[in-house]
Amino acid sequence: MRLGILSVFGALLLPALVSAQLSGHVGPTTTRDAKRSKKVCNVLDYGGVASKTSDIGPPIASAFAACKTGGTVYIPPGDYGMSTWVSLNSGTGWALQLDGIIYRVGTDGGNMIVIDKGSDFEMYSSTSKGAIQAYGYVFHADQKYGARILRLDSVKDFSIHDIALVDAPAFHLVLDTCSNGELYNMIIRGGNEGGLDGIDIWGSNIHVHDVEVSNKDECVTVKSPASNMLIENIYCNWSGGCAMGSLGSGTDISNIIYRNIYTANSNQMYMLKSNGGSGTVKNCQFSNFIGHSNAYTLDLNAFWSSEKVQTGSGVQYSNITFDNWKGTCSDGTKRAPMNVICPADVPCTGITITDFEVWTESGSSVLWKCENAFGTGGCLDSGDVKTYSAVSTIKAAPSGYNIPKMADDLTSLPLTESIPIPPIPTTFFPGATPATTLLGTR
């Protein structure tokens, strides 16, 4: 991939990975070496067989039972079939070292692997070649969905890194009510269809960085409730794009930062989506976004038609900043690249848009649309709160929109054909160096 420094972004483009918005430590509380020195539970010692036609599920469960109070469940290099899903509950001080490749064989729904409750957990590949290949195309060819790949539920002090999740029959990775976690050095590659989410997160104090997602639904999406999350150096490569929502009644989201987000050939650069509902989204920042040929760009839509109307007058969006957005949309008059639509009864307040330089791939103008959105920049109203609707037609291309592309931008994805397991990339945003080198290159 091309790594040229984009001078137009200046110093803002390449901030060091810091703890902004996080509320404390993220990741495991003991090291990989400490876990391995305590105990190693090799799945081959618990009935595992390195074969694509085997079932590694029961050996994983047995190895976990032996190491759940401290140690490392080890899946050595090799190919392993999996037809029995596993739920690994209440482990402490343990790791799942996936150096082999797991291939989905079973056809049940649910989740292939669930990490439920517990703390001080790490899932990784020491070679950076470990993967789960779920062969979702088999389901999608019949217009069906199947199992999700990986779910963490109420886990704290954890990390997942140096692995690939490929072709989920449904979602790839879900973090449900988790805290103090870190995701990094990962690649997710799914099929060209909605309902195949990359990463969905709700909880608190989560750091997601240096991740590539290709699918046609959520890239890295925050759901409610969520607080104190830092999401940066993300490559949405032929994806649905990053988002917040969809949001309903009792929404509670605060202190979220997205920055250094590169999105190409996707549904949106970022979408905040609700339709009715209640609660708040506040104190959020979306900085240093680059996009190329995306359908939507900056889209805060409180009347998102793909969601059923929720109980309530609307979610209150406040104190939200969008800064330093560059690139192109597919058609700037068909879908306004700046679209901030809020209900009259619950207007958006304290919204700031600065350095927004997005042009169109098709046509010679773009639209900016705002309704009941108050703050500074773009088509926002800086006056007293009132009911209003504004549409601006921009006919001159902004000077800073022409930003270089990543060399590995995809132009298509299969849906009914097998998706090869890709290598984990070594860069995820132009000019930005990942915080941690791949384990397999050390």
C-alpha positions as CSV (number, residue, x, y, z in Angstrom):
1,M,0.0,0.0,0.0
2,R,1.1,3.6,-0.6
3,L,2.3,5.4,2.5
4,G,2.9,8.9,1.3
5,I,2.3,11.6,3.8
6,L,-0.7,13.7,2.9
7,S,0.6,17.2,3.6
8,V,-2.9,18.7,3.1
9,F,-3.9,17.1,6.4
10,G,-1.0,18.7,8.3
11,A,-0.2,17.7,11.8
12,L,-3.8,16.6,12.5
13,L,-3.5,13.6,10.1
14,L,-1.0,11.6,12.0
15,P,-1.7,11.8,15.7
16,A,0.0,9.2,17.8
17,L,-2.3,6.6,19.2
18,V,-3.2,8.0,22.6
19,S,-5.8,7.5,25.2
20,A,-8.1,10.3,24.2
21,Q,-11.7,9.5,25.3
22,L,-10.7,6.2,27.0
23,S,-11.5,6.1,30.7
24,G,-8.6,3.9,31.7
25,H,-6.5,0.8,30.9
26,V,-7.5,-1.4,28.0
27,G,-6.4,-4.9,27.3
28,P,-5.5,-8.0,29.4
29,T,-4.0,-7.5,32.9
30,T,-1.4,-10.2,32.5
31,T,0.9,-10.9,29.6
32,R,0.8,-13.7,27.0
33,D,4.1,-15.0,28.4
34,A,2.7,-15.2,31.9
35,K,-0.3,-17.1,30.7
36,R,1.8,-19.6,28.8
37,S,4.2,-20.1,31.6
38,K,1.3,-21.0,33.9
39,K,-0.2,-23.7,31.6
40,V,-0.6,-24.6,28.0
41,C,-3.7,-26.6,27.0
42,N,-3.0,-27.8,23.4
43,V,-6.2,-28.9,21.7
44,L,-4.3,-31.9,20.2
45,D,-4.0,-33.2,23.7
46,Y,-7.8,-33.0,24.2
47,G,-8.9,-35.0,21.1
48,G,-8.2,-32.4,18.5
49,V,-7.2,-33.5,15.0
50,A,-5.7,-31.2,12.3
51,S,-8.2,-32.0,9.5
52,K,-10.7,-29.9,7.7
53,T,-13.2,-32.7,8.2
54,S,-12.7,-33.0,12.0
55,D,-14.6,-31.2,14.7
56,I,-12.4,-29.0,16.8
57,G,-15.3,-27.6,18.9
58,P,-15.3,-30.3,21.7
59,P,-11.5,-30.2,22.0
60,I,-11.5,-26.4,22.4
61,A,-14.2,-26.7,25.1
62,S,-12.1,-29.4,26.9
63,A,-8.9,-27.5,26.6
64,F,-10.7,-24.4,27.9
65,A,-12.0,-26.3,30.9
66,A,-8.4,-27.2,31.8
67,C,-7.1,-23.6,31.4
68,K,-10.0,-21.4,32.3
69,T,-8.5,-20.2,35.6
70,G,-5.2,-19.4,34.0
71,G,-3.3,-20.5,30.9
72,T,-3.3,-20.7,27.1
73,V,-5.6,-22.7,25.0
74,Y,-3.4,-23.5,22.0
75,I,-4.5,-24.3,18.5
76,P,-1.3,-25.2,16.6
77,P,-0.8,-24.4,12.9
78,G,-2.9,-26.6,10.7
79,D,-6.4,-26.9,9.3
80,Y,-9.4,-27.7,11.6
81,G,-13.0,-28.3,10.8
82,M,-15.6,-27.1,13.3
83,S,-19.2,-28.4,13.5
84,T,-19.9,-27.9,17.2
85,W,-20.1,-24.3,18.4
86,V,-18.6,-23.5,21.8
87,S,-19.5,-21.1,24.7
88,L,-16.4,-20.5,26.9
89,N,-17.8,-19.1,30.1
90,S,-16.3,-17.2,33.0
91,G,-12.6,-17.7,32.2
92,T,-10.0,-15.6,34.0
93,G,-6.4,-15.0,33.1
94,W,-6.5,-17.1,29.9
95,A,-5.7,-16.8,26.2
96,L,-6.9,-18.4,23.0
97,Q,-3.8,-18.7,20.7
98,L,-5.2,-19.5,17.3
99,D,-2.2,-20.3,15.0
100,G,-4.2,-22.7,12.9
101,I,-7.2,-22.1,10.6
102,I,-10.7,-23.1,11.7
103,Y,-13.1,-24.0,8.9
104,R,-16.8,-23.9,9.5
105,V,-18.4,-27.4,8.9
106,G,-21.5,-27.2,11.0
107,T,-24.7,-25.6,9.8
108,D,-26.3,-24.4,13.1
109,G,-27.2,-20.8,13.7
110,G,-26.0,-18.9,16.7
111,N,-22.3,-18.1,17.2
112,M,-19.4,-20.4,16.4
113,I,-17.4,-19.1,19.4
114,V,-18.8,-17.2,22.4
115,I,-16.5,-15.8,25.1
116,D,-19.0,-15.2,27.9
117,K,-18.2,-13.1,31.0
118,G,-14.8,-13.5,32.5
119,S,-11.8,-11.2,32.4
120,D,-8.1,-10.9,31.5
121,F,-8.6,-12.6,28.1
122,E,-6.5,-12.4,24.9
123,M,-7.2,-14.0,21.5
124,Y,-4.4,-13.8,19.0
125,S,-2.2,-15.6,16.5
126,S,1.5,-15.6,17.2
127,T,2.2,-16.0,13.5
128,S,-0.5,-13.4,12.4
129,K,-1.8,-16.2,10.2
130,G,-4.5,-17.6,12.4
131,A,-8.0,-17.3,10.9
132,I,-11.6,-18.5,11.0
133,Q,-13.0,-19.3,7.5
134,A,-16.8,-19.6,7.9
135,Y,-17.7,-20.2,4.2
136,G,-20.7,-18.0,4.4
137,Y,-21.1,-18.1,0.6
138,V,-22.7,-21.6,0.9
139,F,-25.6,-20.0,2.8
140,H,-25.7,-16.8,0.7
141,A,-26.0,-18.8,-2.5
142,D,-29.3,-20.1,-1.2
143,Q,-30.3,-16.5,0.0
144,K,-29.9,-17.6,3.6
145,Y,-27.9,-16.5,6.7
146,G,-26.2,-18.8,9.2
147,A,-24.0,-18.5,12.3
148,R,-22.0,-15.5,13.5
149,I,-18.3,-16.1,13.9
150,L,-17.2,-14.6,17.2
151,R,-19.1,-13.0,20.1
152,L,-17.8,-11.6,23.4
153,D,-20.5,-11.0,26.0
154,S,-19.8,-9.1,29.3
155,V,-16.0,-9.6,29.0
156,K,-13.6,-7.1,30.6
157,D,-9.9,-6.5,30.3
158,F,-9.3,-8.2,26.9
159,S,-7.8,-8.0,23.5
160,I,-8.2,-9.6,20.1
161,H,-5.5,-9.2,17.5
162,D,-3.4,-10.7,14.7
163,I,-6.3,-12.8,13.3
164,A,-8.5,-12.9,10.2
165,L,-12.3,-13.5,10.3
166,V,-13.5,-14.4,6.8
167,D,-16.9,-14.9,5.1
168,A,-19.3,-15.0,8.0
169,P,-22.7,-16.5,7.3
170,A,-24.0,-13.6,9.4
171,F,-22.0,-11.1,11.6
172,H,-18.3,-11.4,12.0
173,L,-17.5,-9.9,15.5
174,V,-19.8,-8.6,18.2
175,L,-18.7,-7.1,21.5
176,D,-21.8,-7.1,23.7
177,T,-21.6,-5.0,27.0
178,C,-17.8,-5.4,27.2
179,S,-15.3,-3.1,28.8
180,N,-11.6,-2.2,28.9
181,G,-10.9,-3.9,25.6
182,E,-8.7,-3.5,22.6
183,L,-9.0,-4.8,19.0
184,Y,-6.1,-4.3,16.6
185,N,-4.1,-5.8,13.7
186,M,-7.1,-7.6,12.2
187,I,-8.7,-8.1,8.9
188,I,-12.3,-9.0,8.3
189,R,-13.5,-10.0,4.8
190,G,-17.2,-10.8,4.2
191,G,-19.6,-11.1,1.3
192,N,-21.2,-8.4,-0.8
193,E,-24.5,-8.2,1.1
194,G,-26.2,-6.5,4.0
195,G,-26.5,-8.3,7.3
196,L,-22.8,-9.4,7.3
197,D,-21.6,-6.8,9.9
198,G,-17.9,-6.4,10.4
199,I,-17.5,-5.2,14.0
200,D,-20.5,-4.2,16.3
201,I,-19.6,-2.7,19.7
202,W,-21.5,-1.6,22.8
203,G,-20.0,-1.2,26.3
204,S,-17.4,1.1,27.7
205,N,-13.7,1.9,27.4
206,I,-12.9,0.2,24.1
207,H,-10.0,0.9,21.8
208,V,-10.3,-0.3,18.2
209,H,-7.4,0.5,15.8
210,D,-5.5,-0.8,12.8
211,V,-8.4,-2.9,11.4
212,E,-9.5,-3.5,7.8
213,V,-13.1,-4.5,7.0
214,S,-14.6,-5.5,3.7
215,N,-18.2,-6.5,3.5
216,K,-21.4,-4.6,2.5
217,D,-22.7,-3.7,5.9
218,E,-21.3,-2.2,9.1
219,C,-17.5,-1.6,9.1
220,V,-16.9,-0.6,12.8
221,T,-20.2,0.4,14.4
222,V,-21.0,1.7,17.9
223,K,-24.4,0.8,19.3
224,S,-26.2,1.8,22.5
225,P,-25.2,1.9,25.3
226,A,-21.7,3.0,24.7
227,S,-19.2,5.4,26.3
228,N,-15.5,6.2,26.1
229,M,-14.4,4.6,22.9
230,L,-11.5,5.4,20.6
231,I,-11.7,4.1,17.1
232,E,-8.9,5.0,14.8
233,N,-6.8,3.9,11.8
234,I,-9.7,2.0,10.2
235,Y,-9.8,0.9,6.6
236,C,-13.4,0.3,5.3
237,N,-12.5,-1.3,2.0
238,W,-15.7,-1.9,-0.1
239,S,-17.9,-1.9,3.0
240,G,-21.1,-0.6,4.4
241,G,-19.0,2.0,6.2
242,C,-18.8,3.0,9.9
243,A,-21.9,4.0,11.8
244,M,-23.6,4.7,15.0
245,G,-26.9,2.9,15.5
246,S,-29.4,2.1,14.6
247,L,-30.6,3.9,17.7
248,G,-33.9,3.5,19.5
249,S,-35.6,4.3,22.8
250,G,-33.3,5.0,25.8
251,T,-30.2,5.7,23.7
252,D,-27.2,6.4,25.8
253,I,-24.0,7.1,23.9
254,S,-21.2,9.6,24.9
255,N,-17.5,10.3,24.6
256,I,-16.8,8.5,21.3
257,I,-13.9,9.4,19.0
258,Y,-13.5,8.2,15.4
259,R,-10.4,9.4,13.7
260,N,-8.2,8.4,10.7
261,I,-11.0,6.6,8.9
262,Y,-10.4,5.6,5.3
263,T,-13.5,4.5,3.4
264,A,-13.6,3.5,-0.3
265,N,-16.4,2.2,-2.5
266,S,-18.8,1.9,0.5
267,N,-22.3,2.9,1.5
268,Q,-21.2,5.7,3.7
269,M,-18.2,7.4,5.3
270,Y,-20.2,7.7,8.5
271,M,-23.8,7.5,9.4
272,L,-25.6,8.3,12.6
273,K,-29.0,6.6,12.2
274,S,-32.2,6.8,14.1
275,N,-36.0,7.1,13.5
276,G,-37.9,8.3,16.5
277,G,-36.5,6.9,19.8
278,S,-35.3,8.8,22.8
279,G,-32.1,9.4,24.8
280,T,-28.9,11.1,23.9
281,V,-25.8,11.0,21.8
282,K,-23.3,13.6,23.0
283,N,-19.7,14.6,23.2
284,C,-18.5,12.8,20.0
285,Q,-15.8,13.6,17.5
286,F,-15.3,12.4,13.9
287,S,-11.9,13.7,12.6
288,N,-9.6,13.0,9.7
289,F,-11.9,11.1,7.4
290,I,-10.9,10.2,3.8
291,G,-13.4,8.8,1.4
292,H,-13.5,7.7,-2.3
293,S,-16.7,6.9,-4.3
294,N,-19.0,6.4,-1.4
295,A,-22.8,6.7,-1.7
296,Y,-23.3,8.7,1.5
297,T,-20.6,10.8,3.2
298,L,-21.5,12.7,6.4
299,D,-25.0,11.5,7.2
300,L,-26.7,12.2,10.5
301,N,-30.3,11.1,9.8
302,A,-32.9,11.1,12.5
303,F,-35.5,9.8,10.0
304,W,-33.6,6.8,8.7
305,S,-36.2,5.0,6.7
306,S,-34.5,1.6,6.9
307,E,-35.4,1.5,10.6
308,K,-39.0,1.1,11.9
309,V,-40.2,4.2,13.8
310,Q,-39.2,3.8,17.5
311,T,-41.1,5.0,20.5
312,G,-40.2,8.6,21.4
313,S,-39.9,12.0,19.8
314,G,-36.3,11.5,18.7
315,V,-32.7,11.0,19.9
316,Q,-31.0,14.2,21.1
317,Y,-27.7,14.7,19.3
318,S,-25.5,17.3,20.9
319,N,-21.9,18.5,21.1
320,I,-20.8,16.6,18.0
321,T,-17.8,17.7,15.9
322,F,-16.9,16.7,12.3
323,D,-13.5,17.9,11.3
324,N,-11.2,17.4,8.3
325,W,-13.2,15.3,5.9
326,K,-11.7,14.9,2.3
327,G,-12.5,13.0,-0.8
328,T,-15.4,12.1,-3.1
329,C,-18.9,10.8,-3.1
330,S,-20.5,8.9,-6.0
331,D,-23.1,11.5,-6.9
332,G,-23.3,14.6,-4.8
333,T,-26.8,15.7,-6.0
334,K,-28.4,12.2,-5.7
335,R,-27.2,11.9,-2.1
336,A,-26.0,15.0,-0.4
337,P,-22.5,14.5,1.0
338,M,-23.5,16.7,4.0
339,N,-26.8,15.5,5.3
340,V,-27.8,16.6,8.9
341,I,-31.5,15.9,9.4
342,C,-33.0,16.3,12.9
343,P,-36.5,16.4,14.2
344,A,-38.2,19.7,15.0
345,D,-39.2,18.5,18.4
346,V,-35.7,17.3,19.3
347,P,-33.3,19.5,17.3
348,C,-29.6,18.7,17.1
349,T,-27.5,21.3,19.0
350,G,-23.8,22.1,19.4
351,I,-22.9,20.6,16.0
352,T,-19.6,21.7,14.5
353,I,-18.4,21.0,10.9
354,T,-15.0,22.3,9.8
355,D,-12.6,21.6,6.9
356,F,-15.3,19.6,4.9
357,E,-13.9,19.2,1.4
358,V,-15.8,16.5,-0.4
359,W,-16.6,16.6,-4.2
360,T,-18.5,14.3,-6.5
361,E,-17.4,11.6,-8.9
362,S,-20.5,12.3,-11.1
363,G,-21.8,15.7,-12.1
364,S,-20.6,19.2,-11.4
365,S,-22.2,20.1,-8.0
366,V,-23.0,18.7,-4.6
367,L,-25.8,19.4,-2.1
368,W,-25.6,20.2,1.6
369,K,-28.8,19.5,3.4
370,C,-29.6,20.5,7.0
371,E,-32.9,20.4,9.0
372,N,-33.3,21.6,12.6
373,A,-29.5,21.3,13.1
374,F,-27.8,24.0,15.0
375,G,-24.1,24.9,15.3
376,T,-21.4,26.2,13.0
377,G,-20.2,25.2,9.6
378,G,-21.8,23.9,6.4
379,C,-25.5,24.4,6.2
380,L,-26.0,24.4,10.0
381,D,-27.9,27.3,11.5
382,S,-25.9,29.3,14.0
383,G,-28.9,31.3,15.3
384,D,-31.6,30.6,17.8
385,V,-33.1,27.2,17.9
386,K,-36.2,27.1,15.6
387,T,-37.7,25.0,12.9
388,Y,-35.8,25.3,9.6
389,S,-34.7,23.4,6.5
390,A,-31.8,24.5,4.3
391,V,-30.3,23.1,1.0
392,S,-27.1,24.6,-0.4
393,T,-25.8,23.8,-3.9
394,I,-22.1,23.8,-4.1
395,K,-20.8,24.3,-7.7
396,A,-17.1,24.7,-7.2
397,A,-14.9,21.8,-6.2
398,P,-13.1,22.5,-2.9
399,S,-9.3,22.8,-3.2
400,G,-8.5,20.0,-0.8
401,Y,-10.8,17.2,-2.0
402,N,-8.3,15.3,-4.2
403,I,-6.7,12.9,-1.8
404,P,-4.6,9.9,-2.8
405,K,-6.1,6.4,-2.6
406,M,-4.9,3.3,-0.9
407,A,-3.2,0.9,-3.3
408,D,-5.4,-2.1,-2.2
409,D,-8.9,-0.5,-2.6
410,L,-11.3,-3.3,-3.7
411,T,-13.7,-2.7,-6.6
412,S,-15.9,-5.8,-5.9
413,L,-16.6,-8.6,-3.5
414,P,-18.1,-12.0,-4.1
415,L,-21.2,-13.3,-2.4
416,T,-21.8,-16.8,-3.7
417,E,-18.2,-17.8,-4.2
418,S,-15.6,-18.7,-1.6
419,I,-13.6,-15.7,-0.3
420,P,-9.8,-16.4,0.2
421,I,-8.2,-15.7,3.5
422,P,-6.3,-12.4,3.1
423,P,-3.1,-11.5,4.9
424,I,-3.4,-8.8,7.6
425,P,-2.2,-5.5,6.1
426,T,0.6,-3.4,7.6
427,T,-1.1,-0.1,7.1
428,F,-4.7,1.0,7.5
429,F,-4.7,4.7,6.8
430,P,-2.5,6.8,4.5
431,G,0.6,7.9,6.2
432,A,-0.3,6.4,9.6
433,T,1.9,3.7,11.2
434,P,0.2,1.0,13.1
435,A,0.7,1.2,16.9
436,T,1.9,-2.4,17.1
437,T,3.8,-4.5,14.6
438,L,2.3,-7.8,13.6
439,L,3.4,-10.7,15.9
440,G,4.3,-12.8,12.9
441,T,6.9,-10.2,11.7
442,R,8.8,-9.9,15.0
